[in-house]
Amino acid sequence: MDWTANDFHIILVGGLCAMACALPGTFLLLRRMSMMGDAISHAVLPGLAIAFLISGSRTNIWMFLGAALAG
């Protein structure tokens, strides 16, 4: 299996996440609520893990549902 075949997707998803988090992160920083982003991300993580354990796949719909139900 070629591990470098997914490099473009990794870079693309990382860039999209950075763009999506830039505006809310700046807003929370200016309102002196910078730790709120950490709290939200850590609150969603158990939902992602449980969704993966239940479904056995990493498809978008299961991960989104797990994150939405946990967060």
PQR file with spaces between the fields and no chain letter, atoms N, CA, C, O and H, PARSE charges and radii, in Angstrom:
ATOM       1  N    MET     1       0.838   -1.175    0.000 -0.4000 1.5000
ATOM       2  CA   MET     1       0.000    0.000    0.000 -0.0000 2.0000
ATOM       3  C    MET     1       0.885    1.242    0.000  0.5500 1.7000
ATOM       4  O    MET     1       1.852    1.334    0.757 -0.5500 1.4000
ATOM       5  N    ASP     2       0.547    2.169   -0.839 -0.4000 1.5000
ATOM       6  CA   ASP     2       1.324    3.395   -0.963 -0.0000 2.0000
ATOM       7  C    ASP     2       0.775    4.453   -0.010  0.5500 1.7000
ATOM       8  O    ASP     2      -0.331    4.957   -0.203 -0.5500 1.4000
ATOM       9  H    ASP     2      -0.238    2.095   -1.454  0.4000 1.0000
ATOM      10  N    TRP     3       1.549    4.785    1.013 -0.4000 1.5000
ATOM      11  CA   TRP     3       1.085    5.740    2.022 -0.0000 2.0000
ATOM      12  C    TRP     3       1.118    7.172    1.520  0.5500 1.7000
ATOM      13  O    TRP     3       0.477    8.038    2.115 -0.5500 1.4000
ATOM      14  H    TRP     3       2.448    4.376    1.170  0.4000 1.0000
ATOM      15  N    THR     4       1.844    7.450    0.446 -0.4000 1.5000
ATOM      16  CA   THR     4       1.923    8.825   -0.057 -0.0000 2.0000
ATOM      17  C    THR     4       0.819    9.144   -1.050  0.5500 1.7000
ATOM      18  O    THR     4       0.770   10.261   -1.564 -0.5500 1.4000
ATOM      19  H    THR     4       2.366    6.747   -0.037  0.4000 1.0000
ATOM      20  N    ALA     5      -0.058    8.211   -1.334 -0.4000 1.5000
ATOM      21  CA   ALA     5      -1.121    8.454   -2.312 -0.0000 2.0000
ATOM      22  C    ALA     5      -2.161    9.436   -1.787  0.5500 1.7000
ATOM      23  O    ALA     5      -2.832   10.097   -2.580 -0.5500 1.4000
ATOM      24  H    ALA     5      -0.019    7.303   -0.916  0.4000 1.0000
ATOM      25  N    ASN     6      -2.307    9.545   -0.491 -0.4000 1.5000
ATOM      26  CA   ASN     6      -3.317   10.423    0.087 -0.0000 2.0000
ATOM      27  C    ASN     6      -2.757   11.762    0.548  0.5500 1.7000
ATOM      28  O    ASN     6      -3.430   12.484    1.284 -0.5500 1.4000
ATOM      29  H    ASN     6      -1.762    9.008    0.153  0.4000 1.0000
ATOM      30  N    ASP     7      -1.548   12.109    0.135 -0.4000 1.5000
ATOM      31  CA   ASP     7      -0.950   13.361    0.586 -0.0000 2.0000
ATOM      32  C    ASP     7      -1.776   14.573    0.182  0.5500 1.7000
ATOM      33  O    ASP     7      -1.940   15.496    0.979 -0.5500 1.4000
ATOM      34  H    ASP     7      -1.001   11.522   -0.462  0.4000 1.0000
ATOM      35  N    PHE     8      -2.296   14.588   -1.034 -0.4000 1.5000
ATOM      36  CA   PHE     8      -3.072   15.739   -1.486 -0.0000 2.0000
ATOM      37  C    PHE     8      -4.331   15.906   -0.654  0.5500 1.7000
ATOM      38  O    PHE     8      -4.691   17.028   -0.298 -0.5500 1.4000
ATOM      39  H    PHE     8      -2.162   13.838   -1.682  0.4000 1.0000
ATOM      40  N    HIS     9      -5.002   14.813   -0.341 -0.4000 1.5000
ATOM      41  CA   HIS     9      -6.222   14.893    0.458 -0.0000 2.0000
ATOM      42  C    HIS     9      -5.931   15.389    1.873  0.5500 1.7000
ATOM      43  O    HIS     9      -6.716   16.145    2.444 -0.5500 1.4000
ATOM      44  H    HIS     9      -4.709   13.902   -0.630  0.4000 1.0000
ATOM      45  N    ILE    10      -4.814   14.966    2.429 -0.4000 1.5000
ATOM      46  CA   ILE    10      -4.439   15.402    3.773 -0.0000 2.0000
ATOM      47  C    ILE    10      -4.178   16.898    3.781  0.5500 1.7000
ATOM      48  O    ILE    10      -4.634   17.603    4.682 -0.5500 1.4000
ATOM      49  H    ILE    10      -4.176   14.351    1.965  0.4000 1.0000
ATOM      50  N    ILE    11      -3.455   17.385    2.794 -0.4000 1.5000
ATOM      51  CA   ILE    11      -3.166   18.815    2.713 -0.0000 2.0000
ATOM      52  C    ILE    11      -4.441   19.605    2.457  0.5500 1.7000
ATOM      53  O    ILE    11      -4.630   20.676    3.034 -0.5500 1.4000
ATOM      54  H    ILE    11      -3.085   16.812    2.062  0.4000 1.0000
ATOM      55  N    LEU    12      -5.307   19.096    1.610 -0.4000 1.5000
ATOM      56  CA   LEU    12      -6.567   19.774    1.311 -0.0000 2.0000
ATOM      57  C    LEU    12      -7.455   19.870    2.547  0.5500 1.7000
ATOM      58  O    LEU    12      -7.989   20.941    2.838 -0.5500 1.4000
ATOM      59  H    LEU    12      -5.153   18.225    1.142  0.4000 1.0000
ATOM      60  N    VAL    13      -7.619   18.785    3.267 -0.4000 1.5000
ATOM      61  CA   VAL    13      -8.462   18.795    4.466 -0.0000 2.0000
ATOM      62  C    VAL    13      -7.846   19.684    5.543  0.5500 1.7000
ATOM      63  O    VAL    13      -8.568   20.402    6.235 -0.5500 1.4000
ATOM      64  H    VAL    13      -7.185   17.915    3.031  0.4000 1.0000
ATOM      65  N    GLY    14      -6.546   19.646    5.692 -0.4000 1.5000
ATOM      66  CA   GLY    14      -5.888   20.525    6.664 -0.0000 2.0000
ATOM      67  C    GLY    14      -6.084   21.990    6.336  0.5500 1.7000
ATOM      68  O    GLY    14      -6.323   22.804    7.227 -0.5500 1.4000
ATOM      69  H    GLY    14      -5.960   19.063    5.130  0.4000 1.0000
ATOM      70  N    GLY    15      -5.985   22.329    5.059 -0.4000 1.5000
ATOM      71  CA   GLY    15      -6.226   23.713    4.642 -0.0000 2.0000
ATOM      72  C    GLY    15      -7.660   24.148    4.848  0.5500 1.7000
ATOM      73  O    GLY    15      -7.919   25.269    5.284 -0.5500 1.4000
ATOM      74  H    GLY    15      -5.790   21.667    4.335  0.4000 1.0000
ATOM      75  N    LEU    16      -8.597   23.260    4.533 -0.4000 1.5000
ATOM      76  CA   LEU    16     -10.009   23.589    4.735 -0.0000 2.0000
ATOM      77  C    LEU    16     -10.334   23.760    6.215  0.5500 1.7000
ATOM      78  O    LEU    16     -11.102   24.647    6.588 -0.5500 1.4000
ATOM      79  H    LEU    16      -8.387   22.349    4.179  0.4000 1.0000
ATOM      80  N    CYS    17      -9.753   22.919    7.051 -0.4000 1.5000
ATOM      81  CA   CYS    17      -9.970   23.067    8.497 -0.0000 2.0000
ATOM      82  C    CYS    17      -9.390   24.382    9.004  0.5500 1.7000
ATOM      83  O    CYS    17     -10.004   25.058    9.830 -0.5500 1.4000
ATOM      84  H    CYS    17      -9.129   22.199    6.748  0.4000 1.0000
ATOM      85  N    ALA    18      -8.218   24.742    8.517 -0.4000 1.5000
ATOM      86  CA   ALA    18      -7.608   26.001    8.940 -0.0000 2.0000
ATOM      87  C    ALA    18      -8.456   27.193    8.523  0.5500 1.7000
ATOM      88  O    ALA    18      -8.623   28.135    9.298 -0.5500 1.4000
ATOM      89  H    ALA    18      -7.719   24.193    7.847  0.4000 1.0000
ATOM      90  N    MET    19      -8.994   27.162    7.303 -0.4000 1.5000
ATOM      91  CA   MET    19      -9.843   28.264    6.853 -0.0000 2.0000
ATOM      92  C    MET    19     -11.153   28.317    7.627  0.5500 1.7000
ATOM      93  O    MET    19     -11.649   29.399    7.943 -0.5500 1.4000
ATOM      94  H    MET    19      -8.858   26.396    6.673  0.4000 1.0000
ATOM      95  N    ALA    20     -11.712   27.156    7.932 -0.4000 1.5000
ATOM      96  CA   ALA    20     -12.985   27.129    8.652 -0.0000 2.0000
ATOM      97  C    ALA    20     -12.826   27.576   10.102  0.5500 1.7000
ATOM      98  O    ALA    20     -13.761   28.133   10.677 -0.5500 1.4000
ATOM      99  H    ALA    20     -11.309   26.277    7.675  0.4000 1.0000
ATOM     100  N    CYS    21     -11.675   27.344   10.694 -0.4000 1.5000
ATOM     101  CA   CYS    21     -11.473   27.684   12.105 -0.0000 2.0000
ATOM     102  C    CYS    21     -10.905   29.085   12.306  0.5500 1.7000
ATOM     103  O    CYS    21     -10.869   29.570   13.437 -0.5500 1.4000
ATOM     104  H    CYS    21     -10.916   26.891   10.226  0.4000 1.0000
ATOM     105  N    ALA    22     -10.466   29.738   11.255 -0.4000 1.5000
ATOM     106  CA   ALA    22      -9.833   31.046   11.406 -0.0000 2.0000
ATOM     107  C    ALA    22     -10.805   32.106   11.913  0.5500 1.7000
ATOM     108  O    ALA    22     -10.478   32.830   12.853 -0.5500 1.4000
ATOM     109  H    ALA    22     -10.495   29.344   10.337  0.4000 1.0000
ATOM     110  N    LEU    23     -11.969   32.212   11.328 -0.4000 1.5000
ATOM     111  CA   LEU    23     -12.924   33.249   11.728 -0.0000 2.0000
ATOM     112  C    LEU    23     -13.475   33.033   13.136  0.5500 1.7000
ATOM     113  O    LEU    23     -13.425   33.961   13.944 -0.5500 1.4000
ATOM     114  H    LEU    23     -12.235   31.623   10.565  0.4000 1.0000
ATOM     115  N    PRO    24     -14.000   31.847   13.467 -0.5600 1.5000
ATOM     116  CA   PRO    24     -14.471   31.682   14.851  0.2800 2.0000
ATOM     117  C    PRO    24     -13.342   31.789   15.874  0.5500 1.7000
ATOM     118  O    PRO    24     -13.557   32.278   16.984 -0.5500 1.4000
ATOM     119  N    GLY    25     -12.153   31.340   15.514 -0.4000 1.5000
ATOM     120  CA   GLY    25     -11.027   31.439   16.439 -0.0000 2.0000
ATOM     121  C    GLY    25     -10.651   32.872   16.731  0.5500 1.7000
ATOM     122  O    GLY    25     -10.365   33.218   17.877 -0.5500 1.4000
ATOM     123  H    GLY    25     -11.979   30.943   14.613  0.4000 1.0000
ATOM     124  N    THR    26     -10.646   33.715   15.706 -0.4000 1.5000
ATOM     125  CA   THR    26     -10.358   35.132   15.901 -0.0000 2.0000
ATOM     126  C    THR    26     -11.435   35.793   16.748  0.5500 1.7000
ATOM     127  O    THR    26     -11.131   36.580   17.645 -0.5500 1.4000
ATOM     128  H    THR    26     -10.878   33.434   14.775  0.4000 1.0000
ATOM     129  N    PHE    27     -12.682   35.477   16.467 -0.4000 1.5000
ATOM     130  CA   PHE    27     -13.790   36.038   17.238 -0.0000 2.0000
ATOM     131  C    PHE    27     -13.691   35.655   18.710  0.5500 1.7000
ATOM     132  O    PHE    27     -13.865   36.502   19.587 -0.5500 1.4000
ATOM     133  H    PHE    27     -12.930   34.838   15.739  0.4000 1.0000
ATOM     134  N    LEU    28     -13.412   34.383   18.983 -0.4000 1.5000
ATOM     135  CA   LEU    28     -13.306   33.937   20.369 -0.0000 2.0000
ATOM     136  C    LEU    28     -12.097   34.549   21.066  0.5500 1.7000
ATOM     137  O    LEU    28     -12.154   34.841   22.261 -0.5500 1.4000
ATOM     138  H    LEU    28     -13.271   33.695   18.271  0.4000 1.0000
ATOM     139  N    LEU    29     -11.009   34.744   20.335 -0.4000 1.5000
ATOM     140  CA   LEU    29      -9.822   35.355   20.921 -0.0000 2.0000
ATOM     141  C    LEU    29     -10.089   36.804   21.295  0.5500 1.7000
ATOM     142  O    LEU    29      -9.679   37.252   22.366 -0.5500 1.4000
ATOM     143  H    LEU    29     -10.963   34.507   19.365  0.4000 1.0000
ATOM     144  N    LEU    30     -10.772   37.544   20.426 -0.4000 1.5000
ATOM     145  CA   LEU    30     -11.065   38.946   20.714 -0.0000 2.0000
ATOM     146  C    LEU    30     -12.045   39.100   21.874  0.5500 1.7000
ATOM     147  O    LEU    30     -12.020   40.112   22.575 -0.5500 1.4000
ATOM     148  H    LEU    30     -11.105   37.181   19.556  0.4000 1.0000
ATOM     149  N    ARG    31     -12.889   38.126   22.076 -0.4000 1.5000
ATOM     150  CA   ARG    31     -13.836   38.179   23.200 -0.0000 2.0000
ATOM     151  C    ARG    31     -13.255   37.538   24.461  0.5500 1.7000
ATOM     152  O    ARG    31     -13.966   37.324   25.443 -0.5500 1.4000
ATOM     153  H    ARG    31     -12.910   37.305   21.506  0.4000 1.0000
ATOM     154  N    ARG    32     -11.955   37.235   24.424 -0.4000 1.5000
ATOM     155  CA   ARG    32     -11.233   36.616   25.541 -0.0000 2.0000
ATOM     156  C    ARG    32     -11.855   35.287   25.964  0.5500 1.7000
ATOM     157  O    ARG    32     -11.972   34.983   27.151 -0.5500 1.4000
ATOM     158  H    ARG    32     -11.377   37.409   23.626  0.4000 1.0000
ATOM     159  N    MET    33     -12.248   34.510   24.965 -0.4000 1.5000
ATOM     160  CA   MET    33     -12.807   33.177   25.202 -0.0000 2.0000
ATOM     161  C    MET    33     -11.999   32.142   24.414  0.5500 1.7000
ATOM     162  O    MET    33     -12.568   31.214   23.840 -0.5500 1.4000
ATOM     163  H    MET    33     -12.153   34.757   24.000  0.4000 1.0000
ATOM     164  N    SER    34     -10.682   32.301   24.389 -0.4000 1.5000
ATOM     165  CA   SER    34      -9.854   31.464   23.526 -0.0000 2.0000
ATOM     166  C    SER    34      -9.866   29.992   23.929  0.5500 1.7000
ATOM     167  O    SER    34      -9.643   29.129   23.080 -0.5500 1.4000
ATOM     168  H    SER    34     -10.220   33.055   24.856  0.4000 1.0000
ATOM     169  N    MET    35     -10.114   29.690   25.172 -0.4000 1.5000
ATOM     170  CA   MET    35     -10.156   28.290   25.592 -0.0000 2.0000
ATOM     171  C    MET    35     -11.455   27.603   25.181  0.5500 1.7000
ATOM     172  O    MET    35     -11.572   26.385   25.315 -0.5500 1.4000
ATOM     173  H    MET    35     -10.295   30.392   25.861  0.4000 1.0000
ATOM     174  N    MET    36     -12.427   28.356   24.687 -0.4000 1.5000
ATOM     175  CA   MET    36     -13.695   27.771   24.259 -0.0000 2.0000
ATOM     176  C    MET    36     -13.477   26.839   23.064  0.5500 1.7000
ATOM     177  O    MET    36     -14.131   25.801   22.962 -0.5500 1.4000
ATOM     178  H    MET    36     -12.333   29.345   24.578  0.4000 1.0000
ATOM     179  N    GLY    37     -12.567   27.201   22.165 -0.4000 1.5000
ATOM     180  CA   GLY    37     -12.265   26.327   21.026 -0.0000 2.0000
ATOM     181  C    GLY    37     -11.713   24.983   21.469  0.5500 1.7000
ATOM     182  O    GLY    37     -12.076   23.945   20.916 -0.5500 1.4000
ATOM     183  H    GLY    37     -12.036   28.044   22.248  0.4000 1.0000
ATOM     184  N    ASP    38     -10.839   24.998   22.462 -0.4000 1.5000
ATOM     185  CA   ASP    38     -10.317   23.740   23.008 -0.0000 2.0000
ATOM     186  C    ASP    38     -11.425   22.922   23.655  0.5500 1.7000
ATOM     187  O    ASP    38     -11.475   21.701   23.506 -0.5500 1.4000
ATOM     188  H    ASP    38     -10.544   25.841   22.912  0.4000 1.0000
ATOM     189  N    ALA    39     -12.302   23.595   24.368 -0.4000 1.5000
ATOM     190  CA   ALA    39     -13.392   22.880   25.037 -0.0000 2.0000
ATOM     191  C    ALA    39     -14.330   22.237   24.022  0.5500 1.7000
ATOM     192  O    ALA    39     -14.773   21.104   24.211 -0.5500 1.4000
ATOM     193  H    ALA    39     -12.261   24.587   24.489  0.4000 1.0000
ATOM     194  N    ILE    40     -14.631   22.958   22.947 -0.4000 1.5000
ATOM     195  CA   ILE    40     -15.524   22.412   21.919 -0.0000 2.0000
ATOM     196  C    ILE    40     -14.880   21.206   21.239  0.5500 1.7000
ATOM     197  O    ILE    40     -15.530   20.180   21.042 -0.5500 1.4000
ATOM     198  H    ILE    40     -14.271   23.878   22.793  0.4000 1.0000
ATOM     199  N    SER    41     -13.608   21.331   20.883 -0.4000 1.5000
ATOM     200  CA   SER    41     -12.949   20.221   20.189 -0.0000 2.0000
ATOM     201  C    SER    41     -12.820   18.997   21.085  0.5500 1.7000
ATOM     202  O    SER    41     -12.969   17.869   20.616 -0.5500 1.4000
ATOM     203  H    SER    41     -13.080   22.165   21.043  0.4000 1.0000
ATOM     204  N    HIS    42     -12.546   19.204   22.362 -0.4000 1.5000
ATOM     205  CA   HIS    42     -12.437   18.062   23.262 -0.0000 2.0000
ATOM     206  C    HIS    42     -13.801   17.472   23.606  0.5500 1.7000
ATOM     207  O    HIS    42     -13.890   16.294   23.951 -0.5500 1.4000
ATOM     208  H    HIS    42     -12.425   20.120   22.743  0.4000 1.0000
ATOM     209  N    ALA    43     -14.850   18.260   23.520 -0.4000 1.5000
ATOM     210  CA   ALA    43     -16.189   17.728   23.768 -0.0000 2.0000
ATOM     211  C    ALA    43     -16.663   16.859   22.610  0.5500 1.7000
ATOM     212  O    ALA    43     -17.437   15.925   22.814 -0.5500 1.4000
ATOM     213  H    ALA    43     -14.778   19.217   23.240  0.4000 1.0000
ATOM     214  N    VAL    44     -16.209   17.156   21.407 -0.4000 1.5000
ATOM     215  CA   VAL    44     -16.635   16.428   20.210 -0.0000 2.0000
ATOM     216  C    VAL    44     -15.860   15.119   20.047  0.5500 1.7000
ATOM     217  O    VAL    44     -16.367   14.174   19.442 -0.5500 1.4000
ATOM     218  H    VAL    44     -15.580   17.915   21.241  0.4000 1.0000
ATOM     219  N    LEU    45     -14.659   15.055   20.570 -0.4000 1.5000
ATOM     220  CA   LEU    45     -13.798   13.889   20.365 -0.0000 2.0000
ATOM     221  C    LEU    45     -14.408   12.565   20.831  0.5500 1.7000
ATOM     222  O    LEU    45     -14.294   11.583   20.097 -0.5500 1.4000
ATOM     223  H    LEU    45     -14.247   15.823   21.062  0.4000 1.0000
ATOM     224  N    PRO    46     -15.043   12.473   21.995 -0.5600 1.5000
ATOM     225  CA   PRO    46     -15.663   11.191   22.369  0.2800 2.0000
ATOM     226  C    PRO    46     -16.767   10.764   21.407  0.5500 1.7000
ATOM     227  O    PRO    46     -16.940    9.571   21.155 -0.5500 1.4000
ATOM     228  N    GLY    47     -17.508   11.716   20.874 -0.4000 1.5000
ATOM     229  CA   GLY    47     -18.546   11.377   19.900 -0.0000 2.0000
ATOM     230  C    GLY    47     -17.963   10.784   18.636  0.5500 1.7000
ATOM     231  O    GLY    47     -18.534    9.857   18.061 -0.5500 1.4000
ATOM     232  H    GLY    47     -17.368   12.685   21.079  0.4000 1.0000
ATOM     233  N    LEU    48     -16.824   11.312   18.198 -0.4000 1.5000
ATOM     234  CA   LEU    48     -16.163   10.750   17.020 -0.0000 2.0000
ATOM     235  C    LEU    48     -15.689    9.330   17.289  0.5500 1.7000
ATOM     236  O    LEU    48     -15.846    8.447   16.445 -0.5500 1.4000
ATOM     237  H    LEU    48     -16.360   12.064   18.665  0.4000 1.0000
ATOM     238  N    ALA    49     -15.111    9.112   18.461 -0.4000 1.5000
ATOM     239  CA   ALA    49     -14.621    7.773   18.798 -0.0000 2.0000
ATOM     240  C    ALA    49     -15.767    6.772   18.907  0.5500 1.7000
ATOM     241  O    ALA    49     -15.661    5.650   18.413 -0.5500 1.4000
ATOM     242  H    ALA    49     -14.983    9.829   19.146  0.4000 1.0000
ATOM     243  N    ILE    50     -16.852    7.170   19.547 -0.4000 1.5000
ATOM     244  CA   ILE    50     -17.999    6.264   19.690 -0.0000 2.0000
ATOM     245  C    ILE    50     -18.639    5.978   18.339  0.5500 1.7000
ATOM     246  O    ILE    50     -19.035    4.846   18.065 -0.5500 1.4000
ATOM     247  H    ILE    50     -16.938    8.082   19.948  0.4000 1.0000
ATOM     248  N    ALA    51     -18.742    7.009   17.488 -0.4000 1.5000
ATOM     249  CA   ALA    51     -19.308    6.799   16.148 -0.0000 2.0000
ATOM     250  C    ALA    51     -18.451    5.830   15.345  0.5500 1.7000
ATOM     251  O    ALA    51     -18.981    5.001   14.605 -0.5500 1.4000
ATOM     252  H    ALA    51     -18.420    7.929   17.710  0.4000 1.0000
ATOM     253  N    PHE    52     -17.131    5.927   15.486 -0.4000 1.5000
ATOM     254  CA   PHE    52     -16.248    5.001   14.778 -0.0000 2.0000
ATOM     255  C    PHE    52     -16.399    3.582   15.314  0.5500 1.7000
ATOM     256  O    PHE    52     -16.418    2.626   14.538 -0.5500 1.4000
ATOM     257  H    PHE    52     -16.701    6.600   16.088  0.4000 1.0000
ATOM     258  N    LEU    53     -16.504    3.438   16.625 -0.4000 1.5000
ATOM     259  CA   LEU    53     -16.649    2.101   17.203 -0.0000 2.0000
ATOM     260  C    LEU    53     -17.973    1.459   16.822  0.5500 1.7000
ATOM     261  O    LEU    53     -18.027    0.249   16.599 -0.5500 1.4000
ATOM     262  H    LEU    53     -16.488    4.214   17.255  0.4000 1.0000
ATOM     263  N    ILE    54     -19.036    2.239   16.742 -0.4000 1.5000
ATOM     264  CA   ILE    54     -20.346    1.689   16.393 -0.0000 2.0000
ATOM     265  C    ILE    54     -20.427    1.355   14.914  0.5500 1.7000
ATOM     266  O    ILE    54     -20.867    0.267   14.544 -0.5500 1.4000
ATOM     267  H    ILE    54     -18.992    3.222   16.923  0.4000 1.0000
ATOM     268  N    SER    55     -20.003    2.294   14.057 -0.4000 1.5000
ATOM     269  CA   SER    55     -20.173    2.093   12.612 -0.0000 2.0000
ATOM     270  C    SER    55     -19.039    1.280   11.994  0.5500 1.7000
ATOM     271  O    SER    55     -19.262    0.555   11.025 -0.5500 1.4000
ATOM     272  H    SER    55     -19.646    3.179   14.357  0.4000 1.0000
ATOM     273  N    GLY    56     -17.840    1.386   12.534 -0.4000 1.5000
ATOM     274  CA   GLY    56     -16.698    0.682   11.969 -0.0000 2.0000
ATOM     275  C    GLY    56     -16.135    1.343   10.724  0.5500 1.7000
ATOM     276  O    GLY    56     -15.276    0.768   10.055 -0.5500 1.4000
ATOM     277  H    GLY    56     -17.659    1.975   13.322  0.4000 1.0000
ATOM     278  N    SER    57     -16.607    2.548   10.400 -0.4000 1.5000
ATOM     279  CA   SER    57     -16.085    3.250    9.227 -0.0000 2.0000
ATOM     280  C    SER    57     -15.866    4.716    9.566  0.5500 1.7000
ATOM     281  O    SER    57     -16.385    5.228   10.557 -0.5500 1.4000
ATOM     282  H    SER    57     -17.304    3.015   10.943  0.4000 1.0000
ATOM     283  N    ARG    58     -15.083    5.378    8.718 -0.4000 1.5000
ATOM     284  CA   ARG    58     -14.797    6.790    8.925 -0.0000 2.0000
ATOM     285  C    ARG    58     -15.496    7.660    7.890  0.5500 1.7000
ATOM     286  O    ARG    58     -14.954    8.685    7.477 -0.5500 1.4000
ATOM     287  H    ARG    58     -14.662    4.962    7.913  0.4000 1.0000
ATOM     288  N    THR    59     -16.677    7.270    7.473 -0.4000 1.5000
ATOM     289  CA   THR    59     -17.399    8.078    6.497 -0.0000 2.0000
ATOM     290  C    THR    59     -17.893    9.362    7.153  0.5500 1.7000
ATOM     291  O    THR    59     -18.064    9.437    8.370 -0.5500 1.4000
ATOM     292  H    THR    59     -17.117    6.437    7.809  0.4000 1.0000
ATOM     293  N    ASN    60     -18.115   10.359    6.319 -0.4000 1.5000
ATOM     294  CA   ASN    60     -18.453   11.691    6.819 -0.0000 2.0000
ATOM     295  C    ASN    60     -19.741   11.717    7.624  0.5500 1.7000
ATOM     296  O    ASN    60     -19.808   12.392    8.652 -0.5500 1.4000
ATOM     297  H    ASN    60     -17.976   10.298    5.331  0.4000 1.0000
ATOM     298  N    ILE    61     -20.750   11.010    7.189 -0.4000 1.5000
ATOM     299  CA   ILE    61     -22.047   11.098    7.852 -0.0000 2.0000
ATOM     300  C    ILE    61     -21.983   10.546    9.270  0.5500 1.7000
ATOM     301  O    ILE    61     -22.581   11.124   10.177 -0.5500 1.4000
ATOM     302  H    ILE    61     -20.696   10.461    6.354  0.4000 1.0000
ATOM     303  N    TRP    62     -21.273    9.441    9.483 -0.4000 1.5000
ATOM     304  CA   TRP    62     -21.170    8.872   10.827 -0.0000 2.0000
ATOM     305  C    TRP    62     -20.350    9.762   11.746  0.5500 1.7000
ATOM     306  O    TRP    62     -20.700    9.950   12.911 -0.5500 1.4000
ATOM     307  H    TRP    62     -20.788    8.971    8.746  0.4000 1.0000
ATOM     308  N    MET    63     -19.256   10.312   11.221 -0.4000 1.5000
ATOM     309  CA   MET    63     -18.428   11.199   12.037 -0.0000 2.0000
ATOM     310  C    MET    63     -19.183   12.474   12.395  0.5500 1.7000
ATOM     311  O    MET    63     -19.086   12.960   13.521 -0.5500 1.4000
ATOM     312  H    MET    63     -18.972   10.160   10.274  0.4000 1.0000
ATOM     313  N    PHE    64     -19.933   13.013   11.441 -0.4000 1.5000
ATOM     314  CA   PHE    64     -20.713   14.219   11.702 -0.0000 2.0000
ATOM     315  C    PHE    64     -21.797   13.957   12.742  0.5500 1.7000
ATOM     316  O    PHE    64     -21.998   14.760   13.653 -0.5500 1.4000
ATOM     317  H    PHE    64     -20.012   12.618   10.526  0.4000 1.0000
ATOM     318  N    LEU    65     -22.489   12.838   12.604 -0.4000 1.5000
ATOM     319  CA   LEU    65     -23.538   12.510   13.572 -0.0000 2.0000
ATOM     320  C    LEU    65     -22.960   12.295   14.973  0.5500 1.7000
ATOM     321  O    LEU    65     -23.538   12.749   15.960 -0.5500 1.4000
ATOM     322  H    LEU    65     -22.325   12.186   11.864  0.4000 1.0000
ATOM     323  N    GLY    66     -21.839   11.614   15.059 -0.4000 1.5000
ATOM     324  CA   GLY    66     -21.212   11.404   16.362 -0.0000 2.0000
ATOM     325  C    GLY    66     -20.760   12.709   16.996  0.5500 1.7000
ATOM     326  O    GLY    66     -20.933   12.912   18.198 -0.5500 1.4000
ATOM     327  H    GLY    66     -21.370   11.244   14.257  0.4000 1.0000
ATOM     328  N    ALA    67     -20.179   13.594   16.190 -0.4000 1.5000
ATOM     329  CA   ALA    67     -19.741   14.890   16.709 -0.0000 2.0000
ATOM     330  C    ALA    67     -20.926   15.747   17.124  0.5500 1.7000
ATOM     331  O    ALA    67     -20.875   16.419   18.153 -0.5500 1.4000
ATOM     332  H    ALA    67     -20.039   13.428   15.214  0.4000 1.0000
ATOM     333  N    ALA    68     -21.986   15.728   16.334 -0.4000 1.5000
ATOM     334  CA   ALA    68     -23.161   16.548   16.647 -0.0000 2.0000
ATOM     335  C    ALA    68     -23.860   16.051   17.905  0.5500 1.7000
ATOM     336  O    ALA    68     -24.322   16.855   18.714 -0.5500 1.4000
ATOM     337  H    ALA    68     -22.027   15.181   15.497  0.4000 1.0000
ATOM     338  N    LEU    69     -23.940   14.747   18.077 -0.4000 1.5000
ATOM     339  CA   LEU    69     -24.611   14.216   19.264 -0.0000 2.0000
ATOM     340  C    LEU    69     -23.787   14.430   20.534  0.5500 1.7000
ATOM     341  O    LEU    69     -24.348   14.646   21.608 -0.5500 1.4000
ATOM     342  H    LEU    69     -23.564   14.093   17.420  0.4000 1.0000
ATOM     343  N    ALA    70     -22.476   14.371   20.416 -0.4000 1.5000
ATOM     344  CA   ALA    70     -21.633   14.547   21.599 -0.0000 2.0000
ATOM     345  C    ALA    70     -21.450   16.019   21.952  0.5500 1.7000
ATOM     346  O    ALA    70     -21.384   16.374   23.129 -0.5500 1.4000
ATOM     347  H    ALA    70     -22.020   14.196   19.544  0.4000 1.0000
ATOM     348  N    GLY    71     -21.368   16.866   20.948 -0.4000 1.5000
ATOM     349  CA   GLY    71     -21.094   18.289   21.196 -0.0000 2.0000
ATOM     350  C    GLY    71     -22.329   19.066   21.275  0.5500 1.7000
ATOM     351  O    GLY    71     -22.283   20.279   21.479 -0.5500 1.4000
ATOM     352  H    GLY    71     -21.422   16.578   19.992  0.4000 1.0000
